Structures are given as C-alpha cells and as structure tokens.
Amino acid sequence: MIRQKRVCCCLFSHATRSQVKCFLLVIVLGIGLFSPITSNAQDPQFSQFYSNPLYLNPGFAGTSTYPRIVSNYRNQWPASGNTFVTYNLSYDKYILGMNGAIGFQALYDREVDGNINTVQSSFIYCHHIKINDRFFLTTALQAGFILKQFNTKNLIFPGMINQENGSITDNYALPVESGQKIFPDFTFGMVGQRNDTYFGFALSHLTNPNQSIMEGDRMGRLPMKFTLHIGAKTHDFVRELFSKGFSLSPNAIYQQQGVFKQLNLGMYMVITNSLTFGAWYRNNLSARPDAIIGMVGYSTTFFQLGYSFDYVLSDLSTYSMGSHEISLIFYLERNLRKRPFYDTMRIPTL
C-alpha cells in the first residue's frame, strides 16, 4: 500500500497566473485519468517529499548543485509500539561528459513490529536534456531488487485453530513457500523545469512483481504506483515585510497505487536560503481529510537537517497519535567544474 505520511496549506496569491493554471491542470489530469485497479499492497511513503527526492522520482538524480547523500528516518504511529518504521539512504551525482547522473538508493521498512520486513536496493541512471536556456528535462530508469521477509512463526492460519475449544495448535503445515521472497523491480521517472516551475511523473513497479509467499496465490502482485508532481518558486519578497527576505513555493503531488489514491497540497516558506518552513494537507480523495503535516528545516552549504510531524485527522487519529520523520542531507565535492548548462532544480529542500 502507499502507507500514509505528510502536510499543506496552499496560498496562490503570490504565484504567477501561469503557475496557478499549470497547478490546476495537473491536479485535474491526475484525478481524472487514472481508474482504480485491484490492490493488495502499498509502498511506504515519506512526508518530506523533497528531502527524499530519488524515492519520489528517480528523475531528480543529479539535479542538485553538488553530489548529495540523503538519509531519512520515519516512525509511523509510535504510540502503538513502533508499528511502522522506515529507513532510507541514497546518493546521487551529476557526471560531466555524459550529460547525466547516477544514483543509488537503499530502503529498509519494518511493519507490524517486525513481522514483515522489506529491503530495497537499486541503481539509477538519469539522462539530462537541454531544451533551451530556460527549459530542461531528465529521464531516469531505476533498477534493483526487493527482499520481503515474513515472520511466519507469529502468523495464525484458520487450520491452526481448534474449532471445539479455540486453542491454537503448532502441528499445522503452513501454506507458504518460505519466509522470504526476492524479486527484481523497475521504475521510470521524468522531471522537467521551465523557469521557476518544476514538474514530473514516475511509474514504479513496472512489472507488477509477485511478492506473495503463499503457494498458488495469484493476488500477491505489487500494483504499479503512479506519481505526478508539480511546484513553483515565487519571487523573493521585499525585506520590509519581515526582518529577513523570504520566498514561497506552492506544490501538489498526486499518487495512485491500485485502488488507493492520494492528493497532497503543500506550501513552503524559505527564509534567506537557510531556514525552511513547510505545511502539507493530505487527502485520500474522501470527504474526510487524512492528515496535515508541519515541517521545519535548517540548511547550510554543507548539510541540511529537517523534521516533520503528521497530525492525523481520519478515523485512525485515536490509534496512530501521529508520525515523526527526520531527514539529513550532506552535500559533497565543492570544487566541481561548472556544468555546461544550468540544469539544477529550484525545488524545496523538505
């Protein structure tokens, strides 16, 4: 499943008319063009979308000014006993002479107190294409493997229950092939930037891999995940309004995996390129909103530290008690030669 995690309030009053139109167009297309598919599983998801850019879209590989190492930690619903914990580590670098970038990503996800564990490892190649001085695109292919591990000792099947007294018996042949499954996985992504507007889409799990360990199970395929995102950076506001100058960045992200659909609307405020505040609103396309997310980040020329908290508004609020997320990014190799054309993204850092 796309497991939930993010926040937003959208203020378009300072964005340009063309940016707002582009925003609304992408939202309408995202909601209207993709019909539901049967789904039995979803991916973990992070709230700090742009602090984990390769996970959002592999097309972001090499789009920062310098090579970067990104680490992420997410603790979802800690009040219930560390039910869902996710770790992510990635590296990407633009390479002169090949007009592209390479990247690596590793993820570890622990669900239901360790009864289900997922390990993902993949490599990324991203090609950068210059359209003109104000417009460029990237296309990326991500390939790797996913290892699913199941603790079958803690699972109870109907055949293990004594129908007379309800007792549990261990003398039962489990209908599973083994306690783990490994399979290849592929993702395609595209990212573009025109002036101060950036956009992109990604298709994850292109082959719909079968992750079930049940013998003869035909419902265990991992559905393809579709991600559509767009955002813009507004002009810097005059310093008379605040003691320091700042800029705003409205964003929208739509994701669908199987029957699960999710729309995220967000706004970032960046103050003098060092302090960032963000807010997101998350809705699973239902009458009741799912969550709001608040975040704060601090950046220098060498690293960035971010923290976010999900406040759940759905029926899970009494059970989940929110989610915490921390990100840490290191920027490397400050003495790189200048790129042949401007193709670094002006995206938020959280």
C-alpha positions as CSV (number, residue, x, y, z in Angstrom):
1,M,0.0,0.0,0.0
2,I,1.1,3.6,-0.2
3,R,1.4,3.9,3.6
4,Q,0.4,7.4,4.6
5,K,2.8,10.1,5.9
6,R,2.7,14.1,5.0
7,V,1.1,18.4,5.1
8,C,-0.2,21.7,3.5
9,C,-2.0,24.9,3.0
10,C,-1.9,26.4,-0.4
11,L,-1.6,30.1,-0.9
12,F,-1.6,31.1,-4.6
13,S,-1.9,34.8,-4.1
14,H,1.7,35.5,-4.9
15,A,2.2,32.9,-7.6
16,T,2.1,33.9,-11.3
17,R,-1.1,33.2,-13.3
18,S,0.6,30.7,-15.5
19,Q,1.9,28.8,-12.5
20,V,-1.5,28.6,-10.9
21,K,-3.0,27.4,-14.2
22,C,-0.4,24.7,-14.6
23,F,-1.1,23.6,-11.0
24,L,-4.8,23.2,-11.5
25,L,-4.3,21.4,-14.8
26,V,-2.0,18.8,-13.3
27,I,-4.4,18.2,-10.4
28,V,-7.4,17.7,-12.8
29,L,-5.4,15.3,-15.0
30,G,-4.2,13.4,-12.0
31,I,-7.6,12.9,-10.6
32,G,-9.5,12.2,-13.8
33,L,-7.3,10.0,-16.0
34,F,-6.4,7.0,-13.8
35,S,-9.0,4.4,-13.0
36,P,-8.8,2.0,-10.0
37,I,-7.0,-1.3,-10.1
38,T,-7.3,-4.2,-7.7
39,S,-4.7,-3.8,-5.0
40,N,-3.4,-5.9,-2.1
41,A,-0.2,-4.0,-1.1
42,Q,1.2,-0.5,-1.0
43,D,4.5,1.2,-0.6
44,P,5.8,3.2,2.4
45,Q,5.7,6.9,1.8
46,F,7.6,9.8,3.3
47,S,6.2,13.2,4.3
48,Q,9.3,15.2,3.4
49,F,8.9,14.6,-0.3
50,Y,11.9,16.7,-1.5
51,S,14.2,15.6,1.3
52,N,13.9,12.1,-0.2
53,P,13.9,13.1,-3.9
54,L,15.0,9.8,-5.5
55,Y,12.2,8.0,-3.7
56,L,9.7,10.5,-5.0
57,N,11.1,10.3,-8.6
58,P,14.4,8.9,-9.8
59,G,14.4,11.7,-12.4
60,F,15.7,14.0,-9.6
61,A,19.1,12.3,-9.7
62,G,21.9,14.8,-10.3
63,T,19.6,17.8,-10.2
64,S,21.3,19.4,-7.1
65,T,24.2,21.7,-7.4
66,Y,26.5,19.2,-5.7
67,P,26.5,15.4,-5.1
68,R,24.5,14.5,-2.1
69,I,24.0,11.8,0.5
70,V,20.4,11.7,1.8
71,S,19.3,9.8,4.9
72,N,15.7,9.5,6.1
73,Y,14.0,8.0,9.2
74,R,10.3,7.7,9.7
75,N,8.4,6.4,12.8
76,Q,4.7,6.0,12.0
77,W,2.2,5.6,14.8
78,P,4.8,5.3,17.6
79,A,2.2,5.3,20.3
80,S,1.1,1.9,19.1
81,G,4.5,0.4,19.7
82,N,6.7,1.2,16.7
83,T,4.3,-0.5,14.3
84,F,5.9,1.0,11.2
85,V,9.5,2.2,11.0
86,T,11.2,3.1,7.7
87,Y,14.9,4.0,6.9
88,N,16.1,5.3,3.6
89,L,19.6,6.1,2.3
90,S,20.5,7.4,-1.2
91,Y,23.3,9.0,-3.2
92,D,23.3,10.8,-6.5
93,K,25.8,12.8,-8.6
94,Y,25.8,14.6,-11.9
95,I,28.7,13.4,-14.2
96,L,30.3,15.8,-16.6
97,G,30.8,14.4,-20.1
98,M,27.8,12.2,-20.1
99,N,25.0,14.8,-19.7
100,G,23.5,12.7,-17.0
101,A,23.7,11.4,-13.4
102,I,23.9,8.2,-11.4
103,G,22.3,7.3,-8.2
104,F,21.9,4.6,-5.6
105,Q,19.1,4.0,-3.2
106,A,18.5,1.6,-0.3
107,L,15.4,1.3,1.9
108,Y,14.5,-0.8,5.0
109,D,10.9,-1.0,6.1
110,R,9.7,-2.8,9.3
111,E,6.0,-3.4,9.6
112,V,3.8,-4.8,12.4
113,D,6.6,-4.9,15.0
114,G,8.9,-6.7,12.6
115,N,6.6,-9.4,11.4
116,I,7.0,-8.0,7.8
117,N,10.4,-6.6,6.7
118,T,11.2,-5.1,3.3
119,V,14.7,-4.4,2.0
120,Q,15.1,-2.5,-1.3
121,S,18.3,-1.8,-3.2
122,S,18.6,-0.1,-6.6
123,F,20.7,1.8,-9.0
124,I,19.6,4.8,-11.1
125,Y,20.8,6.3,-14.4
126,C,19.3,9.7,-15.3
127,H,19.8,11.5,-18.6
128,H,19.6,15.3,-18.7
129,I,18.3,17.0,-21.8
130,K,18.6,20.7,-22.5
131,I,15.7,22.1,-24.5
132,N,16.8,25.8,-24.2
133,D,18.4,28.1,-21.6
134,R,15.1,28.1,-19.6
135,F,13.8,24.6,-20.0
136,F,15.4,21.2,-19.4
137,L,14.2,17.6,-18.9
138,T,15.5,14.5,-17.3
139,T,14.6,10.9,-17.9
140,A,15.6,8.1,-15.5
141,L,15.5,4.4,-15.1
142,Q,15.8,2.7,-11.7
143,A,16.5,-1.0,-11.5
144,G,17.1,-3.1,-8.4
145,F,15.8,-5.9,-6.1
146,I,13.2,-6.1,-3.3
147,L,13.5,-8.6,-0.5
148,K,10.4,-9.3,1.5
149,Q,10.8,-11.2,4.8
150,F,7.8,-12.6,6.8
151,N,8.0,-13.9,10.4
152,T,5.7,-16.9,9.9
153,K,6.1,-18.0,13.5
154,N,3.7,-15.2,14.6
155,L,1.1,-15.9,12.0
156,I,-2.1,-17.8,12.8
157,F,-3.9,-19.6,9.9
158,P,-7.5,-20.9,10.2
159,G,-6.3,-24.5,10.1
160,M,-4.3,-23.9,13.3
161,I,-7.5,-23.1,15.4
162,N,-9.2,-25.9,17.2
163,Q,-12.9,-25.5,16.3
164,E,-14.1,-27.0,19.6
165,N,-12.2,-25.0,22.2
166,G,-10.5,-22.3,20.2
167,S,-6.9,-23.4,21.2
168,I,-4.0,-22.8,18.8
169,T,-2.0,-25.8,17.6
170,D,1.5,-25.8,16.1
171,N,1.0,-29.1,14.3
172,Y,-0.1,-27.5,11.1
173,A,1.6,-27.4,7.7
174,L,1.9,-23.7,6.8
175,P,0.6,-22.9,3.2
176,V,3.7,-20.9,2.5
177,E,6.7,-21.5,0.2
178,S,9.2,-19.9,2.5
179,G,9.6,-17.0,4.9
180,Q,11.0,-14.6,2.3
181,K,10.8,-13.6,-1.3
182,I,13.2,-11.7,-3.5
183,F,12.3,-10.2,-6.9
184,P,13.5,-7.6,-9.4
185,D,11.9,-4.1,-9.5
186,F,11.9,-1.3,-12.0
187,T,10.9,2.4,-12.0
188,F,10.8,5.1,-14.8
189,G,10.8,8.8,-14.0
190,M,10.8,12.1,-15.8
191,V,11.4,15.5,-14.4
192,G,11.3,19.0,-16.0
193,Q,11.8,22.6,-15.1
194,R,10.8,25.7,-17.1
195,N,11.9,29.0,-15.5
196,D,10.7,28.7,-11.8
197,T,8.1,25.9,-12.4
198,Y,9.1,22.2,-11.9
199,F,7.1,19.1,-12.6
200,G,7.4,15.4,-13.3
201,F,5.9,11.9,-13.1
202,A,7.1,8.4,-12.1
203,L,5.9,4.9,-12.7
204,S,7.1,2.4,-10.0
205,H,6.9,-1.4,-10.1
206,L,6.6,-1.5,-13.9
207,T,6.5,-5.4,-13.9
208,N,3.9,-5.7,-11.1
209,P,6.1,-8.2,-9.3
210,N,4.6,-11.1,-7.3
211,Q,5.6,-10.7,-3.6
212,S,3.4,-13.3,-2.1
213,I,4.9,-16.4,-0.2
214,M,1.6,-18.2,-0.3
215,E,1.5,-21.3,-2.6
216,G,-0.7,-20.7,-5.6
217,D,-1.5,-17.1,-4.5
218,R,-2.4,-15.0,-7.6
219,M,-3.4,-11.9,-5.6
220,G,0.0,-11.0,-4.3
221,R,1.3,-8.8,-7.1
222,L,2.6,-5.4,-6.2
223,P,0.5,-2.8,-8.2
224,M,2.2,-0.2,-10.2
225,K,2.4,3.2,-8.5
226,F,1.8,6.4,-10.4
227,T,3.2,9.7,-9.1
228,L,2.5,13.1,-10.5
229,H,4.0,16.3,-9.0
230,I,4.3,20.0,-9.8
231,G,5.6,23.0,-7.9
232,A,6.8,26.6,-8.4
233,K,9.1,29.1,-6.7
234,T,7.7,32.6,-6.3
235,H,9.8,35.7,-6.4
236,D,11.7,36.9,-3.3
237,F,9.6,39.1,-1.2
238,V,10.8,42.6,-0.1
239,R,12.6,42.7,3.2
240,E,10.3,45.5,4.6
241,L,7.6,42.8,5.2
242,F,9.9,40.8,7.5
243,S,13.2,41.3,9.1
244,K,14.6,38.9,6.5
245,G,13.7,38.2,2.9
246,F,11.7,35.0,2.0
247,S,10.2,33.2,-0.9
248,L,7.2,30.9,-1.2
249,S,6.8,27.6,-3.1
250,P,3.4,26.0,-3.7
251,N,3.3,22.3,-4.5
252,A,0.9,19.5,-5.5
253,I,1.6,15.7,-5.5
254,Y,-0.9,13.1,-6.7
255,Q,-0.2,9.4,-6.2
256,Q,-2.2,6.2,-7.1
257,Q,-1.4,2.6,-6.4
258,G,-4.1,0.2,-7.1
259,V,-7.4,1.5,-5.7
260,F,-5.5,3.8,-3.3
261,K,-5.5,7.5,-4.4
262,Q,-3.9,10.4,-2.6
263,L,-3.6,14.1,-3.2
264,N,-1.1,16.2,-1.3
265,L,-1.2,20.1,-1.4
266,G,1.6,22.0,0.2
267,M,3.4,25.3,0.7
268,Y,7.0,26.0,1.7
269,M,8.5,29.3,3.0
270,V,12.2,29.7,2.6
271,I,13.9,32.4,4.6
272,T,17.3,33.6,3.3
273,N,18.1,30.1,1.9
274,S,18.8,28.7,5.4
275,L,15.5,28.2,7.2
276,T,12.6,26.5,5.7
277,F,9.0,26.0,7.0
278,G,6.5,23.7,5.3
279,A,2.9,22.7,5.6
280,W,1.0,20.0,3.7
281,Y,-2.6,18.8,3.5
282,R,-3.2,15.2,2.7
283,N,-6.5,13.7,1.4
284,N,-7.2,10.2,0.2
285,L,-9.9,11.6,-2.1
286,S,-12.6,11.1,0.5
287,A,-14.9,13.5,2.4
288,R,-12.8,13.5,5.5
289,P,-9.2,14.7,5.2
290,D,-6.4,12.3,6.2
291,A,-3.8,14.5,7.8
292,I,-2.0,17.8,8.0
293,I,1.8,17.9,8.2
294,G,4.1,20.5,9.6
295,M,7.8,20.6,9.0
296,V,10.9,22.8,9.6
297,G,14.4,22.6,8.2
298,Y,17.8,24.3,8.6
299,S,20.3,24.4,5.8
300,T,24.0,25.4,5.3
301,T,26.3,25.0,2.3
302,F,27.3,21.6,3.6
303,F,24.3,19.9,5.1
304,Q,20.5,20.1,5.8
305,L,18.5,18.9,8.7
306,G,14.7,18.5,8.6
307,Y,11.9,17.4,11.0
308,S,8.2,16.9,10.3
309,F,5.2,15.6,12.2
310,D,2.0,14.2,10.7
311,Y,-1.2,15.1,12.6
312,V,-3.9,12.5,11.7
313,L,-7.4,13.8,11.0
314,S,-9.0,10.5,9.9
315,D,-10.6,7.8,12.0
316,L,-7.1,6.5,12.8
317,S,-6.3,9.5,14.9
318,T,-7.1,7.9,18.3
319,Y,-4.8,4.9,17.3
320,S,-1.9,6.5,15.5
321,M,-1.0,9.5,17.6
322,G,0.8,11.0,14.6
323,S,4.1,10.2,12.9
324,H,7.6,11.6,13.2
325,E,10.2,12.0,10.4
326,I,13.8,13.2,10.3
327,S,16.0,13.9,7.3
328,L,19.7,14.6,7.0
329,I,21.4,15.6,3.7
330,F,25.1,16.1,3.1
331,Y,26.5,18.0,0.1
332,L,29.9,16.9,-1.2
333,E,32.7,17.9,-3.6
334,R,32.5,21.7,-3.5
335,N,35.2,22.2,-6.1
336,L,33.3,20.7,-9.1
337,R,33.8,22.2,-12.5
338,K,30.9,24.3,-13.8
339,R,28.2,22.4,-15.7
340,P,27.8,23.0,-19.4
341,F,24.3,24.4,-18.9
342,Y,22.0,25.2,-16.0
343,D,20.2,22.1,-15.0
344,T,20.0,22.2,-11.2
345,M,16.4,22.1,-9.8
346,R,15.0,25.0,-7.9
347,I,12.9,22.7,-5.7
348,P,12.3,22.9,-2.0
349,T,14.6,21.1,0.3
350,L,12.0,19.4,2.6
